[in-house]
Amino acid sequence: MDRISVRCDQDGQRLCNGLCGGGPEAAGLRARDPGNRHQLLDDRAHAFLWQYICDVESRVRASTEGVSSGGAEAGAELDDGSTNDLDYEDKKQGALSVHDCINFNLTAETQRCRGLDKALSLWKSLLSQTAAPRLRSSEQTLHALHLTAALYGLLDKPFQVIESYGLTLRLLEAEEADPLSVAGVLLQLGETLLLVDCLDQAEVCLDEAEVLLKTLDPGRGDQLLMMTLSLLRSRLLLSRHQVPGGLALLLDVLACPALQKPSKVWYLLKAKAQQVVACYLGLPPSALPLPLRRSLQERGWSSPEAALTDSHKLLCGIVMLLCPGVLTFGKSSPELRCPGTAGDSLFQKWLVLTNLLTCSQSLVSLLTAVGSTQEAKMFCLETLRLTAKLQCVRP
């Protein structure tokens, strides 16, 4: 049976032929040859996933093209330094307000996510079986599961992210995959578990990843994963109030020369490290004594706001490289130089967008807490604009 054909045309429409409906042809094949069932379920899951992806990409493109003519007006609105917050959202009749960006229609949101949910459900039924499934291409299914996890991360659905990475690990184990690939997924899973405060489970993932990384020969290109592991352990220790040990790991990451590489993956790790810096600087003096605090301040961050602002600029710069036109705000970090942007994966793009939204939320909360109401409102409005373009409802 031919593989599903998925195509997004120039008008943003999606064509997905084959198995989304699971029609009579598929049922007939199952009846004649039960051995095809695994491949049919896998094909249907791919079809639902890519149907959803085409829908997301077409909506983003349409919204980007729709606001391109009004970008200058939006920028002018943000540059207005008026201190009257009551008039901020009513400057112009055509300006996008906070209320325009919030989608309260949960029924419509559920319907939009139906394809993604259906794909995850099909892979769960397929990979939950005792015997290893017979797939048409395990490599393509692994890539699809990574995309599924990234999309759920963008939607701020961490438990579905955990499910997706759990299925990825199960398939990697069945295929006896390279330890480097398994360690990478374990770190992604551990990071998600930290977000939902499952500290013990996150520690198990980090320990398993460390064991795998130590089995690799030097020079296997695992430096990025080792630094990611150290950063996640720093966050874990911070959550357990073991500040000195966590800060030592964070300083090791910040001192890594590779953090200055002109590469998007290293820029993303650096942005994450700056967010962890903000968490440590936000601790009270009793938890972070002055000598430890100075070790971070000497690196250029005098406050949590400064660290988060640098992270936000860096993430904006990466987004501008990966998907130009999506942002109508933000200043790219002047240090950002990254050649070879063509052909970047959807997985990387959605990871960066997820981190940008998370950083923006933290920045808005922090600016509000310190009394910078106008600046917080500006970041809040632009973050809502971005989520409106992506049409992802986040709490």
C-alpha positions as CSV (number, residue, x, y, z in Angstrom):
1,M,0.0,0.0,0.0
2,D,1.4,3.4,-1.0
3,R,2.5,5.7,1.8
4,I,0.3,8.5,2.8
5,S,0.7,11.6,0.6
6,V,0.8,14.8,2.6
7,R,1.3,18.2,0.9
8,C,0.8,21.8,1.9
9,D,0.2,23.9,-1.2
10,Q,0.9,27.6,-1.6
11,D,-2.5,28.6,-0.5
12,G,-2.0,26.8,2.8
13,Q,-4.6,24.1,2.0
14,R,-3.8,20.6,3.1
15,L,-4.2,17.4,1.1
16,C,-3.9,14.2,3.0
17,N,-4.9,11.1,1.0
18,G,-5.2,7.7,2.4
19,L,-5.8,6.6,5.9
20,C,-7.2,9.4,8.1
21,G,-10.7,8.0,7.7
22,G,-9.6,4.3,7.9
23,G,-12.0,3.5,5.1
24,P,-13.1,0.2,3.6
25,E,-9.8,-0.4,1.8
26,A,-7.9,-0.4,5.1
27,A,-10.5,-2.6,6.8
28,G,-10.3,-5.1,3.9
29,L,-6.5,-5.2,4.1
30,R,-6.7,-5.9,7.8
31,A,-9.1,-8.7,7.3
32,R,-7.0,-10.3,4.5
33,D,-3.6,-9.9,6.2
34,P,-3.6,-9.1,10.0
35,G,0.1,-8.6,9.7
36,N,-0.5,-5.3,8.0
37,R,-2.3,-3.9,11.0
38,H,0.8,-2.3,12.6
39,Q,1.7,-0.5,9.4
40,L,-1.8,0.7,8.8
41,L,-2.1,2.1,12.3
42,D,1.3,3.7,11.9
43,D,0.3,5.2,8.5
44,R,-3.0,6.6,10.0
45,A,-1.1,8.2,12.8
46,H,1.3,9.8,10.4
47,A,-1.6,11.0,8.3
48,F,-3.3,12.7,11.3
49,L,-0.1,14.2,12.5
50,W,0.9,15.7,9.1
51,Q,-2.7,16.9,8.5
52,Y,-2.4,18.8,11.8
53,I,1.1,20.2,10.9
54,C,-0.1,21.4,7.5
55,D,-3.0,23.2,9.3
56,V,-0.7,24.8,11.8
57,E,1.8,26.0,9.2
58,S,-0.9,27.3,6.9
59,R,-2.5,29.3,9.7
60,V,0.9,30.8,10.7
61,R,1.6,31.7,7.2
62,A,-1.8,33.3,6.7
63,S,-1.6,35.3,9.9
64,T,2.0,36.4,9.1
65,E,0.9,37.6,5.7
66,G,-2.2,39.2,7.1
67,V,-0.3,41.4,9.7
68,S,2.7,42.3,7.5
69,S,1.0,45.5,6.3
70,G,0.2,46.4,9.9
71,G,3.5,45.7,11.4
72,A,4.7,49.3,11.5
73,E,1.6,50.3,13.4
74,A,2.0,47.5,15.9
75,G,5.6,48.6,16.5
76,A,4.6,52.2,16.9
77,E,2.1,51.1,19.5
78,L,4.8,49.3,21.5
79,D,7.2,52.2,21.3
80,D,4.7,54.6,22.9
81,G,6.0,55.5,26.3
82,S,2.7,56.8,27.7
83,T,2.3,56.2,31.4
84,N,-1.5,56.1,31.1
85,D,-2.1,52.3,31.2
86,L,-5.9,52.8,30.9
87,D,-5.5,54.1,27.3
88,Y,-2.9,51.6,26.3
89,E,-5.2,49.1,24.5
90,D,-7.5,51.7,22.9
91,K,-4.9,53.8,21.0
92,K,-6.2,52.9,17.5
93,Q,-9.3,51.3,16.2
94,G,-7.4,48.7,14.1
95,A,-4.8,47.8,16.8
96,L,-4.9,44.3,18.2
97,S,-5.8,44.3,21.9
98,V,-5.2,41.7,24.6
99,H,-8.8,40.6,24.3
100,D,-8.5,39.9,20.6
101,C,-5.7,37.5,21.3
102,I,-7.5,35.3,23.9
103,N,-9.4,32.4,22.5
104,F,-12.0,31.2,25.0
105,N,-13.6,28.7,22.6
106,L,-12.3,25.4,24.1
107,T,-14.6,23.4,21.8
108,A,-12.9,24.9,18.7
109,E,-9.5,24.4,20.3
110,T,-10.3,20.7,21.0
111,Q,-11.4,20.3,17.4
112,R,-8.2,21.9,16.0
113,C,-6.1,19.5,18.1
114,R,-8.2,16.4,17.1
115,G,-5.6,15.3,14.5
116,L,-2.7,15.6,17.0
117,D,-4.6,13.8,19.7
118,K,-5.7,11.0,17.3
119,A,-2.1,10.5,16.2
120,L,-0.9,10.1,19.8
121,S,-3.8,7.7,20.6
122,L,-2.9,5.5,17.6
123,W,0.8,5.3,18.5
124,K,-0.1,4.5,22.1
125,S,-2.3,1.6,21.0
126,L,0.4,0.5,18.6
127,L,3.5,0.8,20.9
128,S,1.8,-0.4,24.1
129,Q,1.7,-4.0,22.8
130,T,4.2,-6.5,24.3
131,A,5.7,-7.5,20.9
132,A,7.7,-4.9,18.9
133,P,5.4,-3.6,16.1
134,R,6.3,-4.1,12.5
135,L,6.6,-0.6,11.1
136,R,7.2,0.6,7.6
137,S,10.0,2.9,8.8
138,S,10.9,3.1,12.5
139,E,13.1,6.1,11.8
140,Q,10.2,8.1,10.4
141,T,8.0,7.1,13.3
142,L,10.6,8.2,15.8
143,H,10.9,11.5,14.0
144,A,7.1,11.9,14.1
145,L,7.0,11.2,17.8
146,H,9.6,13.9,18.3
147,L,7.4,16.3,16.4
148,T,4.3,15.3,18.4
149,A,6.2,16.0,21.6
150,A,7.3,19.4,20.3
151,L,3.8,20.4,19.3
152,Y,2.3,19.4,22.6
153,G,5.1,21.4,24.3
154,L,4.0,24.4,22.2
155,L,0.4,23.9,23.4
156,D,1.7,23.7,27.0
157,K,0.4,20.2,27.5
158,P,3.3,18.6,29.5
159,F,1.6,15.3,30.2
160,Q,1.1,14.6,26.5
161,V,4.7,15.6,26.0
162,I,5.7,13.0,28.6
163,E,3.6,10.4,26.8
164,S,5.2,11.2,23.5
165,Y,8.7,10.9,24.8
166,G,7.8,7.7,26.7
167,L,6.6,6.1,23.4
168,T,9.8,7.3,21.7
169,L,11.9,5.6,24.4
170,R,9.9,2.4,24.0
171,L,10.5,2.4,20.2
172,L,14.2,3.2,20.7
173,E,14.6,0.3,23.1
174,A,12.8,-2.1,20.7
175,E,15.1,-1.0,17.9
176,E,18.2,-1.2,20.1
177,A,19.1,2.4,19.1
178,D,22.3,4.3,19.5
179,P,22.9,5.3,23.2
180,L,23.3,8.9,22.1
181,S,19.8,9.1,20.7
182,V,18.4,7.4,23.9
183,A,20.2,9.9,26.1
184,G,18.9,12.8,24.1
185,V,15.3,11.7,24.6
186,L,15.9,11.0,28.3
187,L,17.1,14.5,28.8
188,Q,14.0,15.9,27.0
189,L,11.8,13.8,29.1
190,G,13.7,14.8,32.3
191,E,13.3,18.5,31.4
192,T,9.5,18.1,31.0
193,L,9.3,16.2,34.3
194,L,11.0,19.1,36.0
195,L,8.4,21.4,34.6
196,V,5.6,19.5,36.4
197,D,7.7,19.1,39.6
198,C,8.2,15.3,39.3
199,L,11.6,15.6,40.8
200,D,12.2,11.9,41.6
201,Q,11.2,10.8,38.1
202,A,13.3,13.5,36.5
203,E,16.3,12.4,38.5
204,V,15.9,8.9,37.3
205,C,15.9,10.1,33.7
206,L,19.0,12.3,34.3
207,D,20.8,9.4,35.9
208,E,20.0,7.0,33.1
209,A,21.1,9.6,30.5
210,E,24.4,10.2,32.4
211,V,25.2,6.4,32.4
212,L,24.6,6.2,28.7
213,L,26.7,9.3,28.0
214,K,29.6,7.9,30.0
215,T,29.6,4.8,27.8
216,L,30.4,6.8,24.7
217,D,33.8,7.3,23.3
218,P,35.3,10.9,23.6
219,G,34.6,13.0,20.6
220,R,31.2,11.4,19.8
221,G,29.7,14.9,19.7
222,D,28.0,14.5,23.1
223,Q,29.3,17.8,24.6
224,L,25.9,19.5,24.0
225,L,24.1,16.7,25.9
226,M,26.6,16.7,28.7
227,M,26.1,20.5,29.2
228,T,22.3,20.0,29.0
229,L,22.6,17.3,31.6
230,S,24.5,19.7,33.9
231,L,22.0,22.4,33.4
232,L,19.1,20.2,34.2
233,R,20.8,18.9,37.3
234,S,21.3,22.5,38.4
235,R,17.6,23.1,38.1
236,L,16.9,19.8,40.0
237,L,19.2,20.8,42.8
238,L,17.6,24.3,42.9
239,S,14.2,22.7,43.2
240,R,15.5,20.7,46.2
241,H,17.0,23.8,47.8
242,Q,20.5,22.5,47.3
243,V,21.7,25.9,46.1
244,P,25.6,25.6,46.3
245,G,25.8,22.4,44.4
246,G,23.3,23.6,41.8
247,L,25.1,26.9,41.3
248,A,28.4,25.1,40.8
249,L,26.9,23.1,38.0
250,L,25.4,26.3,36.5
251,L,28.7,28.1,36.6
252,D,30.3,25.2,34.8
253,V,27.8,25.4,32.0
254,L,28.3,29.2,31.7
255,A,32.0,28.7,31.5
256,C,31.8,26.2,28.7
257,P,33.5,27.7,25.6
258,A,31.2,25.9,23.3
259,L,28.4,28.1,24.6
260,Q,29.7,30.8,22.2
261,K,29.4,28.6,19.1
262,P,27.4,30.1,16.2
263,S,24.9,27.3,16.3
264,K,21.2,27.5,17.1
265,V,21.3,24.5,19.4
266,W,24.0,26.1,21.5
267,Y,22.2,29.5,21.4
268,L,19.1,27.7,22.7
269,L,21.1,26.1,25.5
270,K,22.5,29.5,26.4
271,A,19.1,31.0,26.6
272,K,17.9,28.2,28.9
273,A,21.0,28.8,31.1
274,Q,20.2,32.5,31.3
275,Q,16.7,31.6,32.5
276,V,18.2,29.4,35.2
277,V,20.5,32.3,36.2
278,A,17.3,34.4,36.7
279,C,15.9,31.7,39.0
280,Y,19.0,31.7,41.2
281,L,19.2,35.5,41.3
282,G,15.6,35.6,42.3
283,L,16.4,33.7,45.5
284,P,16.3,35.6,48.8
285,P,19.6,36.5,50.4
286,S,19.1,33.8,53.0
287,A,19.1,31.2,50.3
288,L,21.7,32.7,48.0
289,P,24.4,34.4,50.1
290,L,26.2,37.4,48.7
291,P,29.5,35.6,47.7
292,L,27.4,33.1,45.6
293,R,25.3,35.9,44.2
294,R,28.4,37.8,43.1
295,S,29.6,34.8,41.1
296,L,26.6,35.3,38.8
297,Q,26.6,39.1,38.9
298,E,30.3,39.2,37.8
299,R,29.1,37.5,34.6
300,G,27.0,40.5,33.7
301,W,23.6,39.9,35.3
302,S,22.8,42.3,38.1
303,S,19.2,41.1,38.5
304,P,16.7,38.4,37.4
305,E,15.2,40.8,35.0
306,A,18.5,41.3,33.2
307,A,19.1,37.6,32.8
308,L,15.5,37.0,31.5
309,T,15.7,39.9,29.2
310,D,19.0,38.6,27.6
311,S,17.4,35.1,27.3
312,H,14.3,36.7,25.6
313,K,16.5,38.6,23.1
314,L,18.4,35.5,22.2
315,L,15.3,33.4,21.7
316,C,13.7,36.2,19.6
317,G,16.9,36.2,17.4
318,I,16.7,32.4,16.9
319,V,13.0,32.7,16.0
320,M,13.8,35.4,13.5
321,L,16.3,33.0,11.9
322,L,14.0,30.0,11.9
323,C,10.7,31.6,10.9
324,P,11.0,35.2,9.7
325,G,7.9,37.3,10.0
326,V,6.4,35.4,12.9
327,L,7.5,38.0,15.4
328,T,6.3,41.6,15.2
329,F,8.3,42.5,18.3
330,G,11.6,41.8,20.0
331,K,15.2,42.7,19.4
332,S,17.7,40.1,18.2
333,S,20.7,39.8,20.4
334,P,23.7,41.5,18.7
335,E,25.9,38.4,19.3
336,L,23.6,36.2,17.3
337,R,25.3,35.0,14.1
338,C,24.2,31.7,12.8
339,P,24.9,30.6,9.2
340,G,23.0,27.9,7.4
341,T,19.4,28.5,8.4
342,A,17.9,26.7,5.4
343,G,16.3,23.3,6.0
344,D,15.9,23.6,9.7
345,S,13.7,21.0,11.2
346,L,10.2,21.7,12.5
347,F,11.1,20.1,15.7
348,Q,13.8,22.7,16.4
349,K,11.5,25.6,15.4
350,W,8.8,24.5,17.7
351,L,11.2,23.9,20.6
352,V,12.5,27.5,20.3
353,L,9.0,28.9,20.0
354,T,7.9,27.0,23.2
355,N,11.0,28.3,25.1
356,L,10.2,31.9,23.9
357,L,6.6,31.6,25.2
358,T,7.8,30.2,28.5
359,C,10.5,32.9,28.9
360,S,7.9,35.6,28.0
361,Q,5.5,34.4,30.6
362,S,8.3,34.4,33.3
363,L,9.4,37.9,32.2
364,V,5.8,39.3,32.4
365,S,5.4,37.8,35.9
366,L,8.7,39.2,37.1
367,L,8.2,42.7,35.6
368,T,4.7,42.8,37.2
369,A,6.1,41.8,40.6
370,V,8.8,44.6,40.5
371,G,6.2,47.2,39.4
372,S,7.2,47.7,35.7
373,T,3.5,47.5,34.7
374,Q,3.8,49.2,31.3
375,E,6.7,47.0,30.2
376,A,5.0,43.9,31.5
377,K,1.8,44.8,29.5
378,M,3.8,45.3,26.3
379,F,5.5,41.8,26.7
380,C,2.1,40.3,27.6
381,L,0.4,41.8,24.5
382,E,3.1,40.6,22.1
383,T,3.2,37.2,23.6
384,L,-0.6,36.9,23.2
385,R,-0.2,38.1,19.6
386,L,2.3,35.2,19.0
387,T,0.0,32.6,20.5
388,A,-2.8,34.0,18.4
389,K,-0.7,33.5,15.3
390,L,0.1,30.0,16.4
391,Q,-3.5,29.5,17.6
392,C,-2.3,27.7,20.7
393,V,-4.2,28.2,23.9
394,R,-1.8,28.3,26.8
395,P,-2.8,28.7,30.5
